[in-house]
Amino acid sequence: MEQSTASPRTTTINIDDIITVLRIATQNQYSARELHTTNATIELNFTSLFGQDYEYQLISNTNGELSLYYPRRILVPTIDKWSNITTSKIQTTLDLRDYFVRSRIARCRSRFVVPVILIDGKYICRSSTVASWGEVYSRSGVDRLLDTSTRTTAPLILDSPVNPSGVTTDLDGPPNIAIEGAAAAAASSNTEVPQQQNIFDKLRGADIDLLKVLDVSSIVNLMVEKRKIMFGVNVTSSENSDKENRYRDFQLLILPYPGCEHFRDFSVQRYNGELMFYDWSLPLNDSSFHVPERVSSLVKTDWSFWKSWNSIDLTKNYLQLIIRHLEIDEHGLLVHCISGWDRTPLFISLLRLSLWADGWIHQSLTVEEILYLTLAYDWYLFGHCLPERLLRGEEILYFSFMMLPHLCSNDFVYKRSNNPPNSQLNTTTSDRSESVYSISALTRLNDANSNSSPPVDTTDHSTINFNRNADEISFAQKSDLNSNEEHENTSSPPKTIREEKLLAVSHLFQLCYRTVIPNRPPPVASNTNLLPQGLSAFNPRPIGREIARSFNNFIGQWRTQPR
């Protein structure tokens, strides 16, 4: 475990760096086992960007022994240097990696709880949902079978109390359904025998211990189903479906949100999210909106109509609810869906950008830098499989950034409680005399509906300066504006800092995205494939994942060669 303090500005991110992240993300899903120059550079850059505003710990995940689709070094922010809070929630004597080790099998694909945002001394965490019988037994069984150089001979949690030295290489593939003996019978019948109760007490107990160490009191569940069933076997569950009610000490916010398949409609609807409506009548949608009234009443809307909202309104209302909850709760929260790499980064990324736009987090980062950070860390390094999503036309990544213009109003501004429980929660104002927000914003943006992507012109641009303590934004134009444009600018109401920053991020993302991925809306009846031409034949699914969770997923063949 490495300790680090906030570092001076050493990283300058430009548009080419953002394009590089998107380009590598269209070619491969990130894997902690695959270290090459581009990945190493991305990991170094995001660490440096975090270090400008935070002290942090780096938790080793070399070769993916904790989780294959988590960063090789998991960054845990500990202290915000702009805050008066000088004490970290993570005590120096606490071995956080040990908690990760103990709880890794408790959640789907070993995607355990990780704190990724620090706001007012509270953590916003991400993970997958909790694992059920099929997932736990298949993964632990594979750990036994694969005795590689990264394994030890120490017994696993299924045999004895948890031993951190017993961590084995995580394969992070879909769960195997080959469950033997009583385990298989229990998994198929959804019953618990005493021995299995003991196993799940240990696993989910370790998960709960980690949540409490991170001071998480609320869990935001985005799943549309209570359980994920594959071939008649429960492979994942949710905290509210735990039969022993082990998560009773946590406040559960059940916010059903459509999975990545829903965003196939985004390109079909010509990127108009207001025309996207999810079919809640499908049999799998057995989860319902459930939030304590004291929280739901904080958002001025009629929640009884939540199933009738389009994707834009659903996202806006959910995000506002999470922000309002953050304001009134002095503890942290966890956000998760099933696997934690589609819907989860959507909300984590929007939360990060929204809080940044208000000046609460990442205060020193420019527009280019915050866009790079959220693309690299929240999406790519935490396993979002962009090639597979593009192959299927599921543009959830594009949708998340197209949400930004809808989040500019004061409804989404985070407001600290008037009476914080800890006086240390009053953050300091910036002592810097210079503008801490200075971005290079391109004035020529690609048309979202164009069929081609012209080369990026980085010479024609304007500079937008944001001052943390200023009420307005100053523009230093490098190109002359005609009189009509000047008249329009003077007659329109001035934009807030928040609005300008979010629009700048959205526009910059769109330019970079369309440079890498041309806009080619498909016919409604056709198979959607939005991969760039050079990658149109690429199938990101490794061997075995297309054919039902076969045993070959767990003997390493699927890691090496694409289909």
C-alpha positions as CSV (number, residue, x, y, z in Angstrom):
1,M,0.0,0.0,0.0
2,E,1.5,3.3,-1.1
3,Q,0.8,6.6,0.7
4,S,0.9,9.8,-1.3
5,T,0.3,13.5,-0.7
6,A,-1.1,16.0,-3.1
7,S,1.4,16.9,-5.7
8,P,2.1,20.1,-7.6
9,R,0.8,20.4,-11.2
10,T,2.9,18.0,-13.2
11,T,0.4,16.8,-15.8
12,T,-0.9,18.8,-18.8
13,I,-3.8,17.0,-20.6
14,N,-4.7,18.1,-24.1
15,I,-7.3,16.9,-26.6
16,D,-4.9,14.3,-28.1
17,D,-4.7,12.6,-24.7
18,I,-8.5,12.4,-24.4
19,I,-8.7,11.0,-27.9
20,T,-6.0,8.4,-27.0
21,V,-8.1,7.1,-24.1
22,L,-11.2,6.8,-26.3
23,R,-9.2,5.1,-29.1
24,I,-7.7,2.5,-26.8
25,A,-11.1,2.0,-25.1
26,T,-12.6,1.1,-28.5
27,Q,-10.0,-1.6,-29.1
28,N,-9.9,-3.5,-25.8
29,Q,-11.6,-3.8,-22.5
30,Y,-9.1,-2.8,-19.8
31,S,-7.5,-5.7,-18.0
32,A,-5.1,-5.4,-15.1
33,R,-3.0,-8.3,-16.6
34,E,-2.3,-6.4,-19.8
35,L,0.3,-3.7,-19.1
36,H,1.5,-1.8,-22.1
37,T,2.7,1.7,-22.7
38,T,-0.7,3.3,-23.3
39,N,-2.3,1.8,-20.2
40,A,0.8,2.7,-18.1
41,T,0.5,6.3,-19.3
42,I,-3.2,6.5,-18.6
43,E,-2.6,5.1,-15.1
44,L,0.2,7.5,-14.4
45,N,-1.9,10.5,-15.7
46,F,-5.0,9.8,-13.6
47,T,-2.9,9.3,-10.5
48,S,-1.2,12.6,-11.1
49,L,-4.5,14.4,-11.7
50,F,-5.9,13.1,-8.4
51,G,-2.7,14.1,-6.7
52,Q,-3.2,17.8,-7.5
53,D,-6.1,18.0,-5.0
54,Y,-5.9,14.9,-2.8
55,E,-3.8,12.8,-0.6
56,Y,-4.4,9.2,-1.4
57,Q,-3.5,5.6,-0.9
58,L,-2.7,3.3,-3.8
59,I,-3.8,-0.3,-3.3
60,S,-1.9,-2.9,-5.4
61,N,-4.0,-4.9,-7.8
62,T,-1.0,-6.0,-10.0
63,N,-2.0,-8.7,-12.5
64,G,-5.6,-8.4,-11.3
65,E,-5.3,-10.6,-8.2
66,L,-8.0,-8.6,-6.5
67,S,-10.2,-7.9,-9.5
68,L,-9.2,-8.3,-13.2
69,Y,-11.2,-5.3,-14.4
70,Y,-10.1,-2.9,-11.7
71,P,-7.1,-0.6,-12.1
72,R,-3.7,-2.1,-11.4
73,R,-3.3,0.4,-8.6
74,I,-6.6,1.3,-7.0
75,L,-6.6,4.9,-5.8
76,V,-8.4,5.7,-2.6
77,P,-8.6,9.5,-1.8
78,T,-8.0,10.2,1.8
79,I,-7.8,14.0,2.3
80,D,-9.0,16.9,0.2
81,K,-6.3,19.5,0.4
82,W,-8.9,22.3,-0.1
83,S,-10.8,21.1,3.0
84,N,-10.3,21.8,6.7
85,I,-10.7,18.1,7.4
86,T,-7.2,16.9,8.0
87,T,-8.0,13.5,9.4
88,S,-8.5,10.6,6.9
89,K,-11.3,8.1,7.4
90,I,-8.7,5.4,6.5
91,Q,-6.4,5.2,9.5
92,T,-2.8,4.7,8.7
93,T,-2.8,1.5,10.8
94,L,-5.7,0.1,8.8
95,D,-4.9,-2.4,6.1
96,L,-7.6,-1.5,3.6
97,R,-6.3,-4.1,1.1
98,D,-7.0,-6.8,3.6
99,Y,-10.6,-5.7,3.7
100,F,-10.7,-5.8,-0.1
101,V,-9.2,-9.3,0.0
102,R,-11.8,-10.6,2.5
103,S,-14.8,-9.2,0.7
104,R,-13.8,-9.7,-3.0
105,I,-15.8,-12.9,-3.6
106,A,-18.9,-11.4,-1.8
107,R,-19.8,-9.3,-4.9
108,C,-20.3,-10.2,-8.5
109,R,-17.1,-10.6,-10.6
110,S,-15.1,-9.8,-7.5
111,R,-15.9,-6.2,-8.0
112,F,-15.8,-5.2,-4.4
113,V,-16.6,-1.8,-2.9
114,V,-14.1,0.9,-3.8
115,P,-14.3,4.6,-2.7
116,V,-13.9,6.8,-5.8
117,I,-15.1,10.3,-4.8
118,L,-14.4,12.2,-1.5
119,I,-16.8,15.0,-0.7
120,D,-17.2,16.8,2.7
121,G,-15.3,13.9,4.3
122,K,-17.8,11.4,2.9
123,Y,-17.0,8.6,0.4
124,I,-19.1,7.9,-2.7
125,C,-18.2,4.3,-3.5
126,R,-18.9,1.9,-6.4
127,S,-19.1,-1.9,-6.8
128,S,-21.1,-4.6,-8.4
129,T,-24.1,-6.2,-6.7
130,V,-23.7,-9.0,-4.1
131,A,-22.9,-12.5,-5.4
132,S,-25.3,-15.3,-5.0
133,W,-24.7,-19.1,-4.8
134,G,-23.8,-19.7,-8.5
135,E,-21.3,-16.9,-8.5
136,V,-19.7,-17.7,-5.2
137,Y,-19.2,-21.4,-5.7
138,S,-18.1,-21.2,-9.3
139,R,-15.5,-18.5,-8.6
140,S,-14.1,-20.1,-5.4
141,G,-14.0,-23.5,-7.3
142,V,-12.0,-21.9,-10.1
143,D,-9.6,-20.4,-7.6
144,R,-8.9,-23.9,-6.3
145,L,-8.4,-25.4,-9.8
146,L,-6.1,-22.7,-11.1
147,D,-2.9,-23.1,-9.1
148,T,-0.8,-20.5,-10.8
149,S,2.3,-18.6,-9.7
150,T,0.0,-15.9,-8.2
151,R,-1.7,-18.4,-6.0
152,T,-0.8,-19.7,-2.5
153,T,-1.8,-23.0,-1.0
154,A,-3.6,-21.2,1.9
155,P,-7.2,-22.4,2.2
156,L,-10.0,-20.2,0.9
157,I,-12.9,-18.6,2.8
158,L,-15.1,-21.6,2.0
159,D,-12.9,-23.8,4.1
160,S,-11.8,-21.7,7.0
161,P,-11.9,-18.1,8.4
162,V,-10.8,-15.6,5.8
163,N,-7.0,-15.5,5.3
164,P,-5.7,-12.6,3.2
165,S,-2.8,-14.7,2.1
166,G,-5.2,-17.0,0.4
167,V,-6.1,-14.5,-2.3
168,T,-6.0,-16.1,-5.7
169,T,-6.0,-14.8,-9.2
170,D,-9.5,-13.5,-10.1
171,L,-10.7,-14.6,-13.5
172,D,-13.6,-12.1,-13.5
173,G,-15.5,-14.0,-16.2
174,P,-19.2,-14.9,-16.0
175,P,-20.0,-17.4,-13.3
176,N,-19.8,-21.1,-14.0
177,I,-22.9,-23.1,-13.4
178,A,-21.1,-26.3,-12.6
179,I,-21.8,-26.5,-8.9
180,E,-21.5,-29.7,-7.1
181,G,-23.4,-31.6,-4.5
182,A,-25.3,-29.7,-1.9
183,A,-24.1,-26.4,-3.2
184,A,-25.8,-27.1,-6.6
185,A,-29.0,-28.2,-4.9
186,A,-29.1,-25.1,-2.7
187,A,-28.4,-22.8,-5.6
188,S,-31.2,-24.2,-7.7
189,S,-33.7,-24.4,-4.9
190,N,-32.7,-21.1,-3.3
191,T,-32.5,-22.7,0.1
192,E,-29.7,-22.3,2.7
193,V,-28.2,-25.2,4.6
194,P,-26.4,-24.5,7.9
195,Q,-22.9,-24.8,6.4
196,Q,-23.8,-22.5,3.5
197,Q,-25.3,-20.0,5.9
198,N,-22.0,-19.9,7.7
199,I,-20.2,-19.3,4.4
200,F,-22.4,-16.4,3.4
201,D,-22.2,-15.0,7.0
202,K,-18.5,-14.8,6.4
203,L,-18.6,-13.4,2.9
204,R,-21.3,-10.9,3.3
205,G,-20.1,-10.1,6.8
206,A,-16.7,-9.2,5.2
207,D,-18.6,-7.0,2.7
208,I,-20.5,-5.2,5.5
209,D,-17.2,-4.7,7.4
210,L,-15.7,-2.9,4.4
211,L,-18.8,-0.7,4.0
212,K,-18.6,0.2,7.7
213,V,-14.8,0.9,7.5
214,L,-15.6,3.3,4.7
215,D,-18.5,4.9,6.7
216,V,-21.1,4.0,4.1
217,S,-24.6,4.1,5.5
218,S,-26.7,4.1,2.3
219,I,-26.7,1.9,-0.8
220,V,-28.1,3.0,-4.2
221,N,-29.2,0.0,-6.1
222,L,-29.8,0.5,-9.9
223,M,-30.9,-3.0,-10.7
224,V,-34.2,-3.6,-12.5
225,E,-34.4,-7.1,-11.0
226,K,-34.0,-8.4,-7.5
227,R,-31.9,-11.4,-8.7
228,K,-30.0,-12.3,-11.8
229,I,-30.8,-15.9,-12.8
230,M,-28.8,-17.8,-15.4
231,F,-29.9,-21.3,-16.4
232,G,-32.1,-21.5,-13.3
233,V,-29.3,-20.6,-10.9
234,N,-29.1,-17.4,-8.9
235,V,-25.8,-15.8,-9.8
236,T,-26.3,-12.4,-8.3
237,S,-28.7,-10.9,-5.8
238,S,-29.3,-7.5,-4.2
239,E,-29.0,-6.3,-0.6
240,N,-32.7,-6.1,-0.2
241,S,-33.1,-9.7,-1.2
242,D,-30.7,-11.1,1.4
243,K,-32.8,-13.7,3.3
244,E,-30.9,-13.2,6.5
245,N,-31.5,-9.4,6.3
246,R,-27.7,-8.8,6.9
247,Y,-27.9,-5.3,5.3
248,R,-30.6,-4.1,7.7
249,D,-28.3,-1.4,9.2
250,F,-28.0,0.3,5.8
251,Q,-30.5,2.6,4.1
252,L,-31.4,1.1,0.8
253,L,-32.3,3.4,-2.1
254,I,-33.8,1.2,-4.8
255,L,-33.7,3.2,-8.1
256,P,-34.4,0.8,-11.0
257,Y,-32.5,2.0,-14.0
258,P,-32.4,0.3,-17.5
259,G,-29.3,-1.7,-18.4
260,C,-27.0,-1.1,-21.3
261,E,-29.3,-2.9,-23.8
262,H,-31.7,0.0,-23.4
263,F,-29.2,2.5,-24.9
264,R,-29.3,0.7,-28.2
265,D,-32.3,3.0,-28.8
266,F,-30.2,6.1,-28.3
267,S,-28.6,5.9,-31.8
268,V,-31.9,4.6,-33.3
269,Q,-33.7,7.7,-31.9
270,R,-31.1,9.9,-33.5
271,Y,-29.6,10.7,-30.0
272,N,-32.7,12.2,-28.6
273,G,-33.0,10.8,-25.1
274,E,-36.5,12.3,-24.7
275,L,-37.8,9.7,-27.2
276,M,-36.3,6.8,-25.2
277,F,-38.8,5.0,-22.9
278,Y,-38.0,1.7,-21.2
279,D,-40.4,-1.2,-21.3
280,W,-41.0,-1.8,-17.6
281,S,-43.6,-4.5,-18.3
282,L,-40.9,-7.1,-19.1
283,P,-41.0,-10.1,-16.8
284,L,-37.4,-9.5,-15.5
285,N,-38.4,-6.1,-14.1
286,D,-39.4,-7.3,-10.6
287,S,-37.6,-4.5,-8.7
288,S,-39.6,-1.4,-7.8
289,F,-38.7,2.2,-6.8
290,H,-38.3,2.3,-3.1
291,V,-36.8,5.2,-1.2
292,P,-37.6,6.5,2.3
293,E,-40.2,9.3,2.1
294,R,-37.9,11.7,4.0
295,V,-35.4,11.4,1.1
296,S,-37.9,11.2,-1.9
297,S,-39.6,14.3,-0.6
298,L,-36.4,16.3,-1.2
299,V,-37.0,16.2,-4.9
300,K,-40.1,18.0,-6.2
301,T,-41.6,15.4,-8.4
302,D,-44.3,12.8,-8.3
303,W,-42.4,9.5,-7.9
304,S,-45.5,7.5,-8.6
305,F,-45.0,8.3,-12.3
306,W,-41.4,7.0,-12.5
307,K,-42.2,4.3,-15.0
308,S,-43.6,6.8,-17.4
309,W,-40.5,9.0,-17.6
310,N,-38.2,9.1,-20.6
311,S,-34.5,8.3,-20.1
312,I,-33.6,12.0,-19.7
313,D,-36.1,12.6,-16.9
314,L,-35.4,9.3,-15.2
315,T,-31.7,10.1,-15.1
316,K,-32.2,13.7,-13.9
317,N,-34.6,12.8,-11.1
318,Y,-32.4,9.9,-9.9
319,L,-29.3,12.1,-9.9
320,Q,-31.0,14.9,-8.1
321,L,-32.2,12.4,-5.5
322,I,-28.7,11.1,-4.9
323,I,-27.3,14.7,-4.6
324,R,-30.1,15.7,-2.1
325,H,-29.4,12.6,-0.1
326,L,-25.7,13.4,0.0
327,E,-26.6,16.8,1.5
328,I,-28.6,15.5,4.4
329,D,-26.6,12.4,5.3
330,E,-23.3,12.8,7.1
331,H,-22.1,9.4,5.9
332,G,-21.1,8.0,2.6
333,L,-23.0,6.0,0.0
334,L,-22.5,3.1,-2.4
335,V,-23.7,3.1,-6.0
336,H,-24.0,-0.2,-7.9
337,C,-25.9,-2.0,-10.6
338,I,-25.2,-5.7,-11.5
339,S,-21.6,-5.8,-12.8
340,G,-20.8,-2.2,-11.9
341,W,-19.3,-1.2,-15.3
342,D,-22.2,0.4,-17.2
343,R,-25.0,2.1,-15.2
344,T,-22.7,2.5,-12.2
345,P,-20.0,4.7,-14.1
346,L,-22.8,6.6,-15.7
347,F,-24.0,7.9,-12.3
348,I,-20.5,8.1,-10.8
349,S,-19.2,10.1,-13.7
350,L,-22.2,12.5,-13.6
351,L,-21.8,12.9,-9.9
352,R,-18.1,13.7,-10.3
353,L,-18.7,16.2,-13.1
354,S,-21.6,17.9,-11.2
355,L,-19.6,18.3,-8.0
356,W,-16.6,19.5,-9.9
357,A,-18.7,22.1,-11.8
358,D,-19.8,23.5,-8.4
359,G,-16.2,23.6,-7.2
360,W,-16.5,21.0,-4.5
361,I,-14.1,18.4,-5.8
362,H,-11.1,18.4,-8.1
363,Q,-10.9,22.1,-7.8
364,S,-7.7,22.6,-9.7
365,L,-8.6,20.5,-12.8
366,T,-9.3,22.1,-16.1
367,V,-12.1,20.9,-18.4
368,E,-9.7,18.8,-20.4
369,E,-8.3,17.2,-17.2
370,I,-11.6,16.4,-15.6
371,L,-12.9,14.9,-18.8
372,Y,-9.7,12.8,-19.1
373,L,-10.0,11.8,-15.5
374,T,-13.6,10.6,-15.6
375,L,-13.1,8.8,-19.0
376,A,-9.9,7.1,-17.9
377,Y,-10.8,6.2,-14.2
378,D,-14.6,6.0,-14.0
379,W,-15.1,4.2,-17.3
380,Y,-12.0,2.6,-18.9
381,L,-9.9,1.5,-15.9
382,F,-13.0,0.1,-14.1
383,G,-13.8,-2.2,-16.9
384,H,-16.4,-0.6,-19.1
385,C,-16.3,-2.7,-22.3
386,L,-16.7,0.0,-25.0
387,P,-15.9,-2.4,-27.9
388,E,-18.8,-4.7,-27.0
389,R,-21.2,-1.8,-26.4
390,L,-20.3,-0.3,-29.8
391,L,-20.7,-3.6,-31.5
392,R,-24.2,-3.8,-30.1
393,G,-24.9,-0.1,-30.6
394,E,-25.3,0.4,-26.8
395,E,-24.0,3.9,-26.4
396,I,-24.4,4.4,-22.7
397,L,-21.1,6.2,-22.5
398,Y,-22.2,8.7,-25.1
399,F,-25.6,9.1,-23.4
400,S,-24.0,10.0,-20.1
401,F,-22.1,13.0,-21.5
402,M,-25.1,14.1,-23.6
403,M,-26.9,14.4,-20.2
404,L,-24.6,17.2,-19.1
405,P,-26.6,20.1,-20.8
406,H,-29.7,18.8,-18.9
407,L,-27.9,19.2,-15.5
408,C,-27.0,22.9,-15.6
409,S,-29.8,24.2,-13.4
410,N,-29.5,24.9,-9.7
411,D,-31.6,21.8,-9.0
412,F,-28.4,19.8,-9.3
413,V,-26.2,22.0,-7.2
414,Y,-24.8,20.3,-4.1
415,K,-25.6,22.5,-1.1
416,R,-23.8,21.7,2.1
417,S,-26.1,21.4,5.2
418,N,-26.5,24.6,7.2
419,N,-25.6,22.8,10.4
420,P,-22.9,20.2,9.5
421,P,-22.4,17.6,12.2
422,N,-18.7,18.4,12.3
423,S,-17.4,21.9,12.2
424,Q,-14.5,20.7,10.2
425,L,-16.8,20.2,7.3
426,N,-16.5,23.9,6.4
427,T,-14.1,23.9,3.6
428,T,-11.5,26.6,3.0
429,T,-11.7,29.0,0.1
430,S,-8.9,29.1,-2.4
431,D,-5.9,31.1,-1.5
432,R,-4.8,31.2,-5.1
433,S,-4.8,34.5,-6.8
434,E,-4.8,33.1,-10.3
435,S,-7.8,31.5,-12.1
436,V,-7.9,27.9,-11.0
437,Y,-10.1,27.0,-14.0
438,S,-8.5,27.7,-17.3
439,I,-9.4,25.6,-20.2
440,S,-8.8,25.6,-23.9
441,A,-12.2,25.3,-25.4
442,L,-12.5,24.6,-29.1
443,T,-14.9,26.9,-30.9
444,R,-15.4,24.5,-33.9
445,L,-17.3,21.4,-32.8
446,N,-18.3,18.6,-35.1
447,D,-22.0,18.4,-36.0
448,A,-23.5,15.6,-34.0
449,N,-25.4,14.3,-37.1
450,S,-22.6,14.6,-39.6
451,N,-21.6,11.4,-41.5
452,S,-17.9,12.1,-41.3
453,S,-15.5,13.2,-38.8
454,P,-13.2,16.0,-40.0
455,P,-9.7,16.2,-38.5
456,V,-9.5,18.1,-35.2
457,D,-8.3,21.6,-35.6
458,T,-6.5,22.6,-32.5
459,T,-5.4,26.0,-33.7
460,D,-8.8,27.8,-33.7
461,H,-9.8,28.0,-30.1
462,S,-10.8,30.4,-27.4
463,T,-9.7,30.4,-23.7
464,I,-12.3,30.3,-21.0
465,N,-11.2,31.4,-17.5
466,F,-13.1,30.3,-14.5
467,N,-12.4,32.0,-11.2
468,R,-13.5,30.1,-8.1
469,N,-14.7,33.2,-6.3
470,A,-16.0,35.0,-9.4
471,D,-19.7,35.3,-10.3
472,E,-19.2,35.4,-14.0
473,I,-16.9,33.8,-16.6
474,S,-14.4,35.8,-18.7
475,F,-13.7,35.0,-22.3
476,A,-10.5,35.7,-24.1
477,Q,-11.3,35.2,-27.7
478,K,-8.5,34.5,-30.1
479,S,-10.7,34.9,-33.2
480,D,-12.8,37.9,-34.1
481,L,-16.6,37.7,-33.7
482,N,-18.9,39.4,-36.1
483,S,-21.3,42.1,-34.9
484,N,-24.3,39.7,-35.0
485,E,-22.6,37.2,-32.8
486,E,-21.6,40.0,-30.4
487,H,-25.2,41.2,-30.3
488,E,-26.5,37.7,-29.5
489,N,-24.0,37.3,-26.7
490,T,-25.0,40.6,-25.1
491,S,-28.7,40.0,-25.4
492,S,-28.7,36.5,-23.9
493,P,-28.6,36.0,-20.1
494,P,-25.1,35.3,-18.7
495,K,-24.4,31.7,-18.0
496,T,-23.4,30.5,-14.6
497,I,-20.0,29.0,-14.0
498,R,-21.6,25.6,-13.5
499,E,-23.4,25.8,-16.9
500,E,-20.4,26.9,-18.8
501,K,-18.2,24.2,-17.3
502,L,-20.7,21.4,-18.0
503,L,-21.4,22.5,-21.5
504,A,-17.6,22.8,-22.2
505,V,-17.1,19.2,-21.0
506,S,-20.0,18.0,-23.1
507,H,-18.9,19.7,-26.2
508,L,-15.3,18.6,-25.8
509,F,-16.4,15.0,-25.2
510,Q,-18.6,15.1,-28.3
511,L,-15.7,16.4,-30.5
512,C,-13.3,13.7,-29.2
513,Y,-15.9,10.9,-29.4
514,R,-16.9,11.7,-32.9
515,T,-13.2,12.0,-33.9
516,V,-12.8,8.3,-32.9
517,I,-16.3,7.0,-33.5
518,P,-18.0,8.5,-36.6
519,N,-21.7,9.3,-36.3
520,R,-23.4,6.6,-38.4
521,P,-27.0,6.2,-37.2
522,P,-28.2,2.8,-38.3
523,P,-31.6,1.9,-39.8
524,V,-34.1,0.9,-37.1
525,A,-34.4,-2.7,-38.3
526,S,-30.7,-3.3,-38.8
527,N,-28.1,-4.8,-36.5
528,T,-26.4,-1.9,-34.8
529,N,-22.6,-1.7,-35.1
530,L,-21.0,1.6,-34.2
531,L,-17.4,0.4,-34.1
532,P,-15.0,2.4,-36.3
533,Q,-14.4,0.9,-39.7
534,G,-11.0,-0.5,-38.8
535,L,-12.5,-2.4,-35.9
536,S,-15.8,-3.5,-37.4
537,A,-14.9,-7.2,-37.4
538,F,-13.7,-7.0,-33.8
539,N,-15.6,-9.2,-31.3
540,P,-14.6,-8.3,-27.8
541,R,-16.2,-11.3,-26.2
542,P,-13.4,-13.8,-25.2
543,I,-13.8,-17.5,-25.8
544,G,-16.6,-19.1,-24.0
545,R,-18.6,-16.0,-22.9
546,E,-21.0,-16.2,-25.8
547,I,-21.9,-19.9,-25.1
548,A,-23.3,-19.8,-21.8
549,R,-20.8,-19.7,-18.9
550,S,-18.9,-22.8,-20.0
551,F,-16.1,-24.3,-18.0
552,N,-13.5,-23.0,-20.4
553,N,-14.2,-19.5,-19.1
554,F,-12.4,-20.6,-16.0
555,I,-9.3,-22.3,-17.3
556,G,-7.8,-19.2,-19.0
557,Q,-8.6,-19.7,-22.6
558,W,-10.9,-16.8,-22.7
559,R,-8.3,-14.4,-21.6
560,T,-6.0,-14.6,-24.5
561,Q,-7.7,-14.6,-27.9
562,P,-10.8,-12.8,-29.1
563,R,-13.4,-14.7,-31.0
